[in-house]
Amino acid sequence: MTSALPQPIADYVAANARLDPEGMLAPFAPDAVVRDDGGEHRGHAALRRWIEDATLAARAVFTPDAHREENGQVIVDGVTYGDFKGSPLRFTMRFTLVDDAIRALEIG
C-alpha cells in the first residue's frame, strides 16, 4: 500500500518495515514534531531518540491498510506489530506534509 501514499510517508513506512532509523528520520523536516503516547518530540535529535525508544526497542512495524486526506493532513490507518504488550495494535497516524517533508505526525 505504500506506493499509493505521498512519497515522504511511503519512505517513512518502508524504512519502518526495515527497522532502519536513518531511513525513518530522513523524510522529516529538521523542525518536525511528533506527538505520540502523550509525549511531544521536536527536531531531529528528539525524533531519533523517539525512533530508538518507541520503534526499535519494541521492533514495532506499522502496516498501513487505508489512507485519506482530511483538513490538510494525510490520515493513515493500520496495524502495528512488535515486541510489546498488546501487539498487534491499530493506530491512526496523522501526517502534515510541507515542501515534500513530514512537518508533523500525530499517532493515536
N, C-alpha and C positions, 0 to 999 in steps of 0.2 A: 504494500500500500504506500510505501514511502515515495514512489515515483509520482504520485498524484499530489503530494504535499509541496508547498513552496520550498525552494531549494535550501534555505538555511535550516528549516525544520527537518527536511529529509536528511540533511547532513548530520544533524544532531542525533536523530533516531538511528541512523546507520552506525554512527560511532558508538552510541549506547549499546547497540546489539553486539559490537565487538569489545565492549568494555574498554574503550580507547579514550582516556581522559583528555588528551590533546585534541583529538577529533571532536569530542563533545564540547570543549571550550571554544574551539575555533569559530563557530557560527555566531557567537555572542559579541555584541558591541562592547568596547572597552568599559563603558559605564553601565552595562546592563545590570538589571536587578532580577533576582529570583526570589519568589515567596513560596515557601514550602514548609509544611508541618509547623506552622506558627512562627517561623523564622524568616528573616529577610537577609539576603546575601547580595552585596553590591560590589561590582568591579571584578576584574579577572582573578585577583588573588583570593577574594572571598568565594567566588564561584568555583575555583579549583578546589578549595577546601570542602565545599558543599559536594562536589562531584566525588571526591575521595571518600567523604564520610557517609553520604546518603546513597551513593550508587555503587562505587567499587567495593566498599566494605561488605555490602549486602549482596553483591553480584546481581543488582536489580536491573532488569531489562524490560523496558516499556515497549509493548507491541501495539501500535495503533490499529483500530478497526473502523474508525469513522472520523471525518472532519468536516467542518463547515466554517464559514466566515460570519462573524456577528459583531456589530459595533466596533469595527476596525481591528478586531482580533481574529486569529485563526484558532478555533477551538478543536482540539484533538482528543478523542476518547479512545481508551484502550485498556489493556491489562498489563500489569507489571508482575513479573515472576522474579523470584530471587531467594536468597537465603535469609529470610526474615519472617517473623511471626505473622501468620495470616496469608502468606503467599499462596496463590496469586491474589492481587487486589486490583479493582478497577479504579482508574484515575481519569480525571479530565485535566488536560493541560491547556492553558490559555496563553497563547503566544502573541506578543505585539512585535511586529516587524517594522524596521525603519532602515532605509538605504541598504537593503539586502542583508540585514543582520538582525539577530534577535535582540531587541531592546529590553523586553520584559517577558518573564514566564511566571505564571501563577499555577500552582499544582494543587488540585483538590480532589 
